[in-house]
Amino acid sequence: MTAIIRNAEREGQFDYLPGKGKPLKMAGQSIQSEERQLYKTLKDNHILPKWVKLAKEIDILKEELKQTAGREKRKLVKEVNKKIREYNYACPPSLQKRKVVG
């Protein structure tokens, strides 16, 4: 049995099994390869980390911020900064965002 398995490994029949396969080649060097592998797996399984959802919400609120003024703008800035703080606690250090100055 062992000889059969070793022959199959040499032939490359196990190269693409999860946990055993060849490392993924992904574009971008902003995060480490282990993290990239994890996020790709999560994305392929339609499970997004909380910080990805927060990033989308922050982008939407920033677009709304450009169109508001006065008190509404101050309230919106506070809400954006609150979401940014929450985002920074959840995401990797290399992807953190800065607070909005109103």
Residue pairs with C-beta under 8 A, 6 or more apart in sequence:
8 14
14 20
14 21
15 21
15 22
16 22
23 33
23 37
24 33
24 36
24 37
24 40
26 33
26 36
26 40
28 36
30 94
30 95
31 39
31 92
31 94
31 95
35 92
39 49
42 48
42 49
49 90
49 91
50 90
51 87
51 90
51 91
51 95
54 83
54 86
54 87
54 90
54 91
55 87
55 91
55 97
57 83
58 80
58 83
58 84
58 87
58 97
61 76
61 79
61 80
61 83
62 80
62 100
64 76
65 73
65 76
65 77
65 80
65 100
68 76
73 102
74 102
77 100
77 101
77 102
80 99
80 100
81 99
81 100
84 97
84 98
84 99
84 100
85 99
87 96
87 97
88 96
88 97
